[in-house]
């Protein structure tokens, strides 16, 4: 099962949770582990899943990332830029 990142809108605590891919678009039915409130939202997270580090990112993928940046808060733009470079922000050998 994939790991998804979440953040509490009440206390800003970030955490991860396992969720099956069939339920990935469903809201998380868990309260925040820090404050216990049910104000949890899924975060945009970076990944290297399925990435070939030796290939240059195709133009359409970078275009998708640029379009997504118009829809998300600026605090996520750096993560999207890193994803567009196909490294997921990782440095060194993978």
VEXFIGU-820579 format. One line per 3 residues: for each residue x, y, z of C-alpha. Coordinates in steps of 0.2 Angstrom, whole numbers, plus 5000, padded with zeros to 4 digits. Last residue first. Layout:
N
X/Y/Z | ...
END
This chain:
94
5098/5032/4969 | 5116/5040/4968 | 5117/5058/4974
5104/5070/4979 | 5085/5066/4980 | 5073/5081/4976
5061/5069/4968 | 5074/5066/4955 | 5063/5067/4940
5067/5085/4937 | 5048/5089/4937 | 5047/5081/4954
5060/5094/4961 | 5049/5108/4953 | 5034/5101/4961
5042/5100/4978 | 5048/5118/4976 | 5030/5124/4971
5022/5117/4987 | 5024/5132/4998 | 5017/5142/4983
4999/5136/4987 | 4992/5124/4974 | 4982/5127/4958
4994/5137/4947 | 5008/5125/4952 | 4998/5111/4944
5000/5119/4927 | 5019/5119/4929 | 5019/5101/4935
5009/5096/4919 | 5020/5106/4908 | 5035/5097/4916
5027/5081/4912 | 5023/5086/4894 | 5041/5091/4891
5048/5073/4894 | 5060/5073/4909 | 5077/5068/4904
5081/5049/4907 | 5095/5042/4918 | 5085/5043/4934
5071/5032/4928 | 5057/5036/4939 | 5043/5023/4943
5042/5029/4961 | 5053/5044/4964 | 5041/5054/4975
5037/5071/4980 | 5021/5075/4991 | 5006/5086/4988
4997/5085/5005 | 4981/5077/5009 | 4970/5086/5022
4966/5083/5040 | 4954/5093/5050 | 4947/5079/5061
4955/5085/5077 | 4965/5074/5088 | 4979/5086/5092
4995/5077/5087 | 4988/5061/5079 | 4977/5071/5068
4960/5062/5066 | 4958/5047/5055 | 4945/5044/5041
4957/5051/5028 | 4946/5058/5014 | 4944/5046/4999
4954/5049/4983 | 4967/5036/4988 | 4954/5023/4992
4957/5010/4978 | 4976/5014/4980 | 4976/5007/4998
4980/5019/5011 | 4996/5020/5023 | 4997/5036/5033
5010/5049/5034 | 5011/5064/5046 | 5012/5083/5046
5006/5094/5061 | 4999/5111/5055 | 4989/5112/5072
4971/5115/5064 | 4974/5112/5046 | 4981/5095/5050
4993/5089/5037 | 4993/5073/5027 | 5006/5063/5017
5002/5047/5008 | 5011/5030/5009 | 5006/5017/4996
5000/5000/5000
END
